Structures are given as structure tokens and as C-alpha cells.
Amino acid sequence: MLFDFGGTLDADGVHWSPRYYAAYRDAGGALEFAAFDPLFRASDEAVGRLPGVTALGFRATVDAQARLLLALLPDGDGIDPRAVAERFHGDAVATVRRNLPVLERLARRHRLGLVSNFTGNLKPCLDELGLARLFAAVSDSGVVGWAKPDRRIFEHALTTLAVPANRTWMVGDNVEADIGGAAALGMRTCWIAPPERAAPAGLVATARISRLADLERVLA
């Protein structure tokens, strides 16, 4: 079984951008999401260029992104980056802790891997969150050089696990990158998304869930 990381293991199918946006608004931000999102994406790219990023753990990554993001926002000077980071980090860690028993049960029956578009420091983040021991393969785009939906990043994980695509599930929150990319290789796919999110036209997921715990029901 392959999993995405951000939005899949640390949230119930909600990407990082709207979660940082919620933290920013709680801290007093006033931008509409349409204006916020492209600046968040720019902060994502900036994190990947930080010196020493490959050594950053999860909290340090969240703190760094909060600082970089607020520096880009027109009203960011008046917002405490620590408040934004604390809200995002607290919610993410609570979800990871809730999902940990599910992943532990799955790891007793399946070989698990992670395939993530990340910034080269996914392993330190997993170590900090107590997840690294569960995954026999970790394909971080910042390390391997390919990003989803490129088939090569999936094949990197499949080769490490020594399993064929047609005997593997991919679980993720991004329809194009996770679901479309894995389905193109013949994997079974499970889209995790909030119940209110409309399925896009052409969705090819084998199953849909709204919480990671629901995956066990799908597999049964």
C-alpha cells in the first residue's frame, strides 16, 4: 500500500493551503482565499530552497513555512507566525496520532510505502511524528527527483517494496497527482476527501473515503 503524506496522513483529505489559510484567518488575516493560495504556493517553493531544508523535522518545516508565507502576504507584518504555525501543527499532529493505530494495523498485513511531493526532508518529518518505522519505502520528490503524477516516483516506491503495481493500492487526497498518477500504472486507488467535496469529472478512483480509518472497511 502506498500513501501520500500531506493532506492524507495529517488531515482528512484537506490540502496544506486551506489549512494554513484557516490558521492565518484565525490569527487576524483578511485576504480572500483566491488571493492567498498563489502566495502559499510560492512559500511552498521557497521552503524547498531553504539552506539545510533536508534536515528539518516537521515542526521546523511548519515554522519555516509560516514565516516565509507571512513575508509574502500583504498583511503578513501584523500577524504572528508562531500563532499560524501552532494552529497548523497542532491540528496536523492530532490527526497523525488519531491515524497511527490504523497505520499500525495496516502495517501488520501489508508492506507500506509513502509517495509524496515534498521538499527533501520527508524522512526527518516522519521520524519526528513517529511514523518512519511503519514505512518500508519513502519516495520524496525532493530526494528522488520526480514528482507525482510522474510514473517514475511511483515506480521508485514499487521497486523498493518489490511489489507489482497491480497488487498495490495508492491512497491520496490529490486527484490528479495521487489518483490519476497511480491509476495510470494499474494500481487500485483510494481518494480521501471531505464528504462535501465534489468528485471531479473523470475521477478514476477505485474507492472514496472521508477518513483514513475508513480504509480498513474498503479493504475488508
Residue pairs with C-beta under 8 A, 6 or more apart in sequence:
1 106
1 110
1 111
1 112
1 113
1 168
1 169
1 170
1 171
2 112
2 113
2 114
2 115
2 137
2 154
2 157
2 158
2 168
2 169
2 170
2 171
2 182
2 187
3 9
3 112
3 113
3 114
3 115
3 170
3 171
3 172
4 114
4 115
4 116
4 148
4 170
4 171
4 172
4 173
4 174
4 177
4 178
5 114
5 116
5 118
5 122
5 125
5 126
6 15
6 16
6 116
6 118
7 13
7 14
7 15
7 16
7 172
7 173
7 174
7 192
8 171
8 172
8 173
8 178
8 192
8 212
9 95
9 96
9 99
9 103
9 131
9 212
10 92
10 93
10 95
10 96
10 129
11 19
11 91
11 92
11 95
11 173
12 95
12 192
12 194
12 210
12 211
12 212
13 173
13 191
13 192
13 193
13 194
13 197
13 210
14 173
14 194
15 173
15 174
16 40
16 44
16 88
17 36
17 37
17 40
17 41
18 33
19 88
19 91
19 92
20 40
20 65
20 66
20 69
20 84
20 88
21 29
21 33
21 36
21 37
21 40
22 87
23 66
23 83
23 84
23 85
23 87
23 88
24 31
24 36
24 69
24 70
24 73
24 79
24 84
26 83
26 87
27 79
27 80
27 83
27 84
27 87
28 78
28 79
29 36
29 73
29 75
29 76
29 79
30 75
31 73
31 74
31 75
36 73
39 69
39 72
39 73
40 69
42 72
43 65
43 68
43 69
43 72
44 65
44 119
46 68
46 72
47 53
47 61
47 64
47 65
47 68
47 119
48 119
48 120
48 142
50 56
50 64
53 61
53 64
53 119
53 120
53 121
53 142
54 120
54 121
54 124
54 142
54 143
55 121
55 124
56 64
56 121
56 124
56 125
57 121
57 124
57 125
57 127
57 128
58 89
58 92
58 93
58 124
58 125
58 128
58 129
59 85
59 89
59 128
61 119
61 121
61 125
62 85
62 88
62 89
62 92
63 81
63 82
63 85
65 85
66 81
66 82
66 84
66 85
66 88
67 81
69 76
69 81
69 84
70 76
70 77
70 79
70 81
70 84
73 79
93 129
96 129
96 130
96 131
98 213
99 212
99 213
100 130
100 131
102 212
102 213
102 215
102 216
103 112
103 131
103 134
103 212
104 134
105 216
106 112
106 215
106 216
107 134
111 136
111 137
111 161
111 163
112 134
112 135
112 136
112 137
113 135
113 136
113 137
113 138
113 139
113 157
113 158
113 160
113 161
114 122
114 126
114 135
114 137
114 138
114 139
114 140
114 157
115 139
115 148
115 153
115 154
115 156
115 157
115 170
115 172
115 178
116 122
116 138
116 139
116 140
116 141
116 148
117 141
117 147
117 148
117 177
118 125
118 140
118 141
118 142
119 140
119 142
120 140
120 142
120 143
121 140
121 142
122 138
122 140
122 142
122 143
123 132
123 138
123 140
126 132
126 135
126 138
132 138
136 160
136 161
137 156
137 157
137 160
137 161
138 157
139 153
139 154
139 156
139 157
139 160
141 147
141 148
141 153
144 152
144 153
144 156
146 152
146 153
146 156
147 153
147 177
148 154
148 174
148 177
148 178
148 181
149 176
149 177
149 178
149 180
149 181
149 184
150 181
151 181
151 184
151 185
153 181
154 165
154 170
154 181
154 182
154 185
154 187
155 185
158 164
158 165
158 168
158 185
161 168
165 182
165 185
165 186
165 187
166 186
166 187
168 187
168 188
169 187
169 188
169 189
169 190
169 206
169 219
170 178
170 179
170 181
170 182
170 183
170 187
170 188
170 189
170 190
171 178
171 189
171 190
171 192
171 212
171 215
172 178
172 179
172 182
172 189
172 190
172 191
172 192
173 191
173 192
173 193
175 191
175 199
175 200
175 203
175 205
178 189
178 191
179 189
179 191
179 203
179 204
179 205
180 204
182 189
183 189
183 204
183 205
188 206
188 207
189 204
189 205
189 206
189 207
190 205
190 206
190 207
190 208
190 209
190 215
190 218
191 199
191 203
191 205
191 207
191 208
191 209
192 208
192 209
192 210
192 211
192 212
193 199
193 208
193 210
194 210
195 210
199 208
207 218
209 215
209 218
